[in-house]
């Protein structure tokens, strides 16, 4: 909707730039959509400090809303445990895309 687009633009403009990977904010933004999505496809190229906590919190919230989160780690095996946990908690899939484009389906 126009209202949701306006809210999303405002949130993006007002969100402070952080260096490094933070994947909690965009996932929370997706969960806040109205109407909420049925499935989220989440791709990242980085492991992040705090991602174990985010996987638990966001996974619980998404599960309570009936939302599956499918995770794809782009050449980042360090993100494996937390992304796998997030996918597992929501009934989603987890794949790692390796250098050269090979895919390794984990869940």
Secondary structure, DSSP 8 states (H G I E B T S, - for coil): -HHHHHHHHHHHHHS---SS---HHHHHHHHT-SS--SEEEEEES---TTHHHHHHHHHHHHHHHT-EEEEEEES-GGGHHHHHHHHHHHT--EEEE-GGG-EEE--
